[in-house]
Amino acid sequence: MMLENIFEDARNFLDRAELAKRSRHVAMGAACLIALGISGQAQAAPAGCAALQAKYPAWKGKTLVNAINPHTPGYEAIDPKDPSKYVGFDIDLGEEIGECLGFKLTYKAVTFAALLTTLASGQADIVISDIYATEERAKAADFITYSKVFDGVLVAKGNPKKITGINTSMCGAAAAENTGFVEVPLVQALIPQCKAEGKTEPTLQLYDNNANCIQAILAGRADTYVNDVNTVDNAVKANPDKLEKAIAVTIPYSVGIAVPKDKPKFREAVMAVMVEIHKSGDQLALLKKWGLDTDNLKEPGLLTVN
């Protein structure tokens, strides 16, 4: 309706010659408005996308739903300038995938633990939300992997508990983690180790999003929070006097895009687009745009479990 009003105003105030003169600019502006949707500005599609739309025509002109947990600044978060929109690396990446295959994206915000169940139930068509691809998760969805994983260990300023990693230095500490995160079993695995050393076992506080985990440390309820190093670094940047990164550790996973297991053709199409995005340099450009570590860059791959 908004675009119709814009063009109606143009007809009322511009004569035919002027309208013809400006038609190209108006069309470009309309296209940008459509691409923005409720999320953010889309990245221009790579050159190979025309061929991919011809090869995978089933999704052209469709509107798909991306399930996200929009509490990870840099990846996906509510736009501070407009709460009706989402911004971040994953948002831009999803928009570029959609533009390449000819579909638009809308968003369904859910808790992190509900991402894959939302996909499996048919309430979403895709999940692009900084989710680590694991063998266990691949039982519920297929993954197109696209990013290496480095975790940061977030602590209060000065690291009062002297935590040095996901190890027995966490004995006796309270760890805030997101429900469903791969870091939860890593912390739980420390319990028998701490007992064997005669130390107090670590405790877990489970939350629904990253923001609440970080707030638990700021409020003094938790001692540490382990998550993607870029998320940890952003938390430190936002609270330099209260938080610090104790260390960065390598986690043997990749970040992935989850798609339904019963839609192999869609998986194939998204994989083909990711190859184009990686090859074009757009993936690297998006990492730089959102201040994410370029060491995260990796060639797209697949993780599927029958």
C-alpha positions in Angstrom: 0.0 0.0 0.0 2.9 2.4 0.8 4.5 1.9 -2.6 1.1 2.5 -4.3 0.8 5.8 -2.5 4.3 6.8 -3.5 3.5 6.2 -7.2 0.1 7.9 -6.8 1.8 11.0 -5.5 4.2 10.9 -8.4 1.4 10.8 -10.9 -0.3 13.8 -9.2 2.8 16.0 -9.0 4.9 15.1 -12.0 4.0 15.5 -15.7 4.6 12.6 -18.1 7.9 13.8 -19.3 9.3 14.3 -15.8 8.0 11.0 -14.7 9.6 9.2 -17.7 12.9 11.0 -16.8 12.8 9.8 -13.3 11.3 6.3 -13.9 14.6 4.5 -13.5 15.3 6.1 -10.2 11.8 5.4 -8.9 12.0 1.8 -9.9 15.3 1.4 -8.2 14.0 3.0 -5.0 10.9 0.7 -5.0 13.2 -2.3 -5.4 15.2 -1.3 -2.4 12.1 -0.8 -0.3 10.9 -4.3 -1.2 14.3 -5.8 -0.5 14.4 -4.2 2.9 11.2 -5.9 4.1 11.3 -6.2 7.9 14.9 -7.0 8.1 17.7 -5.0 6.6 19.3 -4.1 3.3 20.1 -7.0 1.1 23.5 -7.7 -0.4 23.6 -7.5 -4.2 23.4 -11.0 -5.7 26.5 -12.6 -7.2 26.7 -12.9 -11.0 25.9 -16.7 -11.0 22.5 -16.2 -9.5 20.6 -15.9 -12.8 21.7 -19.4 -13.8 20.7 -20.7 -10.3 17.2 -19.2 -10.6 16.8 -21.0 -13.9 18.1 -24.3 -12.4 16.0 -24.0 -9.2 12.8 -22.2 -10.2 10.6 -23.6 -7.5 11.3 -20.9 -5.0 11.2 -17.9 -7.3 8.5 -15.4 -6.3 7.9 -17.2 -2.9 8.1 -15.9 0.6 9.9 -18.1 3.1 10.2 -17.9 6.8 13.6 -17.8 8.6 13.5 -18.8 12.3 16.0 -16.8 14.3 16.9 -16.1 17.9 17.6 -12.3 17.5 19.8 -11.7 20.5 23.3 -12.1 19.0 24.6 -8.6 17.9 26.7 -8.9 14.8 24.8 -12.0 13.7 21.1 -11.3 14.3 19.6 -8.6 16.5 16.7 -6.2 16.7 17.6 -3.0 14.8 18.2 -0.4 17.5 16.9 2.2 15.0 13.8 0.3 14.1 12.4 -2.4 16.4 10.4 -3.8 13.4 13.5 -4.9 11.6 16.4 -7.3 12.2 20.1 -6.6 11.4 23.3 -8.6 11.3 25.5 -10.9 9.3 23.0 -13.7 9.2 20.2 -11.4 8.2 22.2 -10.0 5.3 23.3 -13.5 4.3 19.8 -14.8 4.3 18.6 -11.8 2.2 21.3 -12.4 -0.3 20.4 -16.1 -0.6 16.8 -15.1 -1.1 17.7 -12.5 -3.7 19.9 -15.1 -5.5 17.1 -17.7 -5.7 14.3 -15.1 -6.2 12.5 -15.5 -2.9 11.8 -13.0 0.0 12.3 -13.7 3.7 10.1 -13.0 6.7 11.3 -13.8 10.2 10.0 -15.8 13.1 11.7 -15.0 16.4 11.9 -17.9 18.8 14.2 -19.1 21.6 17.4 -20.7 20.6 16.2 -24.1 21.8 13.1 -23.9 19.6 15.0 -23.1 16.3 15.1 -26.7 15.0 11.7 -27.7 16.3 10.2 -24.6 14.6 11.8 -25.8 11.4 10.7 -29.4 11.8 7.1 -28.4 12.5 6.9 -26.5 9.3 6.6 -23.1 10.9 9.8 -22.0 9.3 11.5 -22.9 6.0 15.1 -22.2 7.0 17.2 -21.4 10.0 20.1 -18.9 9.6 20.8 -17.9 13.2 24.5 -18.6 14.2 23.6 -22.2 15.0 26.5 -24.7 15.3 26.1 -27.7 13.1 26.6 -30.9 15.1 25.9 -34.6 14.4 23.1 -34.5 17.0 21.4 -31.5 15.5 21.9 -33.0 12.0 19.4 -35.7 13.0 16.7 -33.1 13.0 17.8 -31.0 10.0 20.4 -30.9 7.2 23.1 -28.2 7.5 25.0 -26.1 4.9 28.1 -25.2 6.9 29.7 -21.8 6.2 31.8 -20.6 9.2 34.5 -21.9 11.5 33.8 -21.8 15.2 35.9 -20.1 17.9 34.4 -19.7 21.3 35.3 -17.0 23.8 35.1 -17.4 27.6 33.4 -14.3 29.0 34.1 -13.3 32.6 33.8 -10.3 34.9 36.5 -7.7 34.7 39.6 -8.9 36.3 38.6 -12.6 36.0 38.1 -13.0 39.7 37.6 -16.8 39.4 40.8 -17.1 37.3 39.0 -19.1 34.6 41.4 -20.2 31.8 39.1 -22.2 29.5 36.6 -25.0 29.4 38.6 -26.9 32.0 38.7 -27.5 35.7 39.4 -23.8 36.3 35.6 -23.7 36.0 35.2 -25.9 39.1 33.0 -24.1 41.6 32.0 -21.5 39.0 28.5 -20.7 37.9 28.3 -20.8 34.1 25.5 -19.0 32.3 24.5 -20.7 29.0 21.8 -20.6 26.5 19.4 -23.6 26.6 20.3 -25.9 23.7 23.9 -24.6 23.3 26.7 -27.1 22.6 28.6 -25.5 25.4 26.1 -26.9 28.0 27.4 -30.6 27.7 31.0 -29.3 27.6 30.5 -27.7 31.1 28.6 -30.7 32.3 31.5 -32.9 31.3 33.6 -31.0 33.8 31.6 -32.2 36.8 33.3 -35.7 37.2 36.7 -34.1 36.5 36.2 -31.5 39.3 35.0 -34.2 41.7 38.0 -36.4 40.9 40.2 -33.4 41.8 38.3 -32.9 45.1 36.9 -29.6 43.8 33.4 -28.2 43.8 31.5 -29.0 40.6 30.5 -26.2 38.3 26.9 -25.1 38.2 24.8 -24.2 35.1 22.3 -21.4 34.7 20.2 -21.8 31.6 18.7 -18.9 29.8 16.7 -18.3 26.5 19.1 -15.9 24.8 22.6 -14.5 24.8 21.6 -11.2 26.3 20.3 -12.8 29.4 23.5 -14.9 29.8 25.6 -11.7 29.6 23.3 -9.9 32.0 23.8 -12.7 34.5 27.5 -11.9 34.7 26.9 -8.2 34.8 24.5 -8.8 37.7 26.9 -11.0 39.6 24.7 -14.1 39.3 27.1 -16.0 37.1 30.9 -16.2 36.7 31.3 -17.1 33.1 29.6 -17.5 29.7 31.1 -19.4 26.8 29.9 -18.7 23.3 31.0 -17.6 19.8 34.1 -15.4 20.2 32.5 -12.6 18.2 29.5 -12.5 20.6 31.9 -12.4 23.5 34.0 -9.7 22.0 30.9 -7.6 21.3 29.8 -8.0 24.9 33.2 -6.8 26.1 33.1 -3.8 23.7 29.7 -2.9 25.1 30.8 -3.2 28.7 34.6 -2.6 28.7 34.7 -1.7 32.4 32.7 -4.7 33.6 33.6 -7.6 31.3 36.6 -9.2 29.7 37.4 -12.2 27.5 39.5 -14.7 29.5 40.5 -16.7 26.5 39.4 -17.9 23.1 39.1 -21.7 22.5 38.6 -23.8 19.3 35.4 -25.7 19.1 35.3 -28.6 16.6 32.1 -27.5 14.9 31.0 -25.2 12.0 28.2 -22.7 11.9 25.5 -23.9 9.6 22.2 -23.0 7.8 19.5 -25.6 8.7 17.0 -26.8 6.2 14.3 -29.5 6.4 15.5 -33.0 5.9 12.6 -33.8 3.6 13.6 -31.0 1.1 16.8 -32.2 -0.5 16.3 -30.0 -3.5 16.1 -26.9 -1.4 19.3 -28.0 0.4 21.0 -28.4 -2.9 19.8 -24.9 -4.0 21.0 -23.2 -0.9 24.3 -25.0 -1.0 24.8 -23.8 -4.6 24.0 -20.2 -3.6 26.5 -20.4 -0.7 29.2 -21.6 -3.1 28.5 -18.5 -5.2 28.5 -16.1 -2.3 31.7 -17.5 -1.0 33.4 -17.4 -4.4 32.2 -13.9 -5.1 33.9 -12.5 -1.9 30.5 -11.4 -0.5 30.8 -13.7 2.6 34.1 -12.1 3.5 32.7 -8.6 2.9 29.8 -9.4 5.2 32.2 -10.5 8.0 34.1 -7.2 7.7 30.9 -5.2 7.5 29.7 -6.6 10.8 33.0 -6.5 12.6 33.3 -10.3 12.8 36.6 -12.2 12.7 37.6 -13.0 9.1 39.3 -16.2 10.4 35.8 -17.6 10.6 35.6 -17.8 6.8 35.4 -21.3 5.4 34.2 -22.9 2.2 30.6 -24.1 2.3 30.0 -27.8 3.2 27.3 -30.2 4.0 26.4 -32.0 7.2 23.7 -34.6 6.9 22.8 -37.6 9.1 20.5 -40.3 7.8 
